[in-house]
Amino acid sequence: MRSFDEYVALAEQAHGHICAGQILGLRMALYGLELLGIQDPEGKDRKRLVTFVEIDRCATDAIPVVTGCRLGKRALKFRDFGKVAATFCDLSTDRAVRVSARESSRQRAREMYPEMESRNQQQMRAYREMPSPELFDFQWVRVRLGPEELPGFKAPRVACAGCGETINFKREVELDGRLLCRACAGERYYEPL
């Protein structure tokens, strides 16, 4: 594991600036790994972790800095719940812990540093110093991951019967006896022009 300041520098580089959300994300990931007993996420423990993030904000960019989990490695999963929370799954022990930011930590930051005018500066400093139980709630959870969700999964690609594009990782949908991509099955996030 790196020093906290090293993680801050890496998070700033990855995100483009450092902010309270980045500090919170770093602390969240460190706490999740601590609870699971994972000590070397970038080395010997590299392939045993999958992380789910629940918001597309600053904290989410910091979490991979600590965990080494990346979307492209299929070890970082995004579920848009709009919550500053993440679930850390240890594949080798089949244990998972969900860590969520406590809303009360914002007020606690104001109480700790009332002399600071900037709320971001208050939070950045307080989030570095507050004990993890003041910053976060956690709960042990079960996450059922099928083989198609795991890093390294290989499966045949399927051509969509609608658009002809290929579909990876068993993401096809069977509809009326046809194998379709999710877009052709009605789950488009875009509208063709």
N, C-alpha and C positions, 0 to 999 in steps of 0.2 A: 504494500500500500504506500501511497505517496503522502507527503505532508498536506495539510489542508490548504496552505498557500500555493502549493504546486497545482492542486486541483482547481483553485480559483483562477490561476493563470491559464490553465487549459480550458476552463469553462469560458473565460473571457475571449479567448482565441476562437473557440467554436461558435459562440453566440454573437460576437461582435462588440460586446460591452459587458460590464459586470453590473449586476443589479440585485436587489433583494430576492427576486425569484430565483436567480442563479444560486445564491447562497443557500436558499431553502432547498432547492433541488439537490445540491451537493450533500447537504446534511441529511436529507431524506434517504438518499441512496446509501450513504455511510451507515445510517441507522438500520436500514433494511438488511444490509450485509452483516452488520453486527448481530442482529437478532437471529439470522440464519447461521452464523458462525462461518461465513465465507470470508477468508482472509486475503486471497490472492486472485481477484476476478480477472486480472489481465494475464495471469500466469497459469499455474497448475489448476486453478478452479475455473478457467476460462470457458469451458464447454458445459458447465453444470448450471448456468444461470439463464433464465428467461425472465424478462421484465415487461409488465404491462403498465403503460402510463395512461392517465385518464383526462388529460387536458393538453391543448396545443398552445402552451404559453412558455415563458422563460424557464421555469423549473424543469420542464421536459428536456430542454437542450443540455442541462447540467447532468442529468441522471446517467446518460451513456458515458460521460467523462469518467465517472467512478466505476460503473459496472462493466464497461466494455461492450455492453449490449448495443447492437445497431440494427436498424431496419433491414439493411442489405445483408446482414448475417442471419436474419430471421430470428434474432434473439430479443428484439425490441418490438413490442406489440402496442398498437394505439387503439384505445376504445374511448370515443369522444363522449365522456360523461360530464365534462365541464367541472371536474373536481381536481384540486391540487392533491393528487393521490397517486400511488404506484403500488403494484403488487410484485414482489420479488419471489420467483419460483426457483427452488433448488431441485433440479432434475435428479440429482444423485440420491437425495433422501426423500423425495416426493413431499416436501414441505413447502409451504408458501406463507408469506406474511404481507398483509396490506397495510401500508403506512399512509396516513392522511394528515395534512396540515391542520392544526388547530386554529380556528378563527380568533381565539383569545390571544394568540401570539402577537397579533398586530397591536392590540391595546397594551400588552405587556411591553412591547418595544417602545411605545409612547411613554409609558411610565418609567422605563429604565433610562431614557435619554430625552427628557422634555426640553433640554436646552438646544437640541438640534432642531432646526426649522424644517429640514427636508425629511419627509416621511420615509423616503427610500433610504436615506442615510441612517435614520433611526433603526429601520428594519435590518439593513445590512449588518450593522454593528451588533444589534441584539441577537439576530439569528446566528451569528458566529458564536455567541457566548452562552445563550440559553441552553439549559440541559435538554436533551432530546425529549423527555416526557412533557416538558412545557411547550415544545414546538409541535409535537406530533401525537396522534393517537395511533395505535396499531391493533390489528387483530389477526390471529392465525386463521387461514382460509384454505380451502381445497380448490385447486385449479385443475380441471381435467383437460389435458392437452392430448389431442389425437396425434398420431404419427405425422400427419400432414402439417402440423403446426410447429414441429421441431426443426431446429437448425440441422442442415444436412439431409433433409428428406428429399428423396428422388421419386418421381412418379412419371408415367407417360403423359405427354401433353395431349390435349384433346382440341380438335378444331370446333369452333362454335358453328352450329348448323344455321345460325342467322347471319352473322357478319363474316364468318370465315377466319377470324383471328384465333390464335391458339391460346389455350387456357392452361396455366400451370397449377400445381399443388392441390389438385382436386377441388378447385374453386368453381367448377361447372355446376349448372343447375339442370335437372331433368324436368322438362315441361312438355306435356302432351307427347311423350315418347321421344323428344328431341333433346340433345345435349346443347345447352346454350350458355354463353357467358352471362354474367350477372346483369350486364347492361342490356343485352337483348331479352333477358327475362324480366325486365321492367325495373331494375334497380339503378338506372343511370343517375349520375350526379351532374350530367351535362345534357344539353339538348342539341342534337345535330342541326346544322343550318342548311 
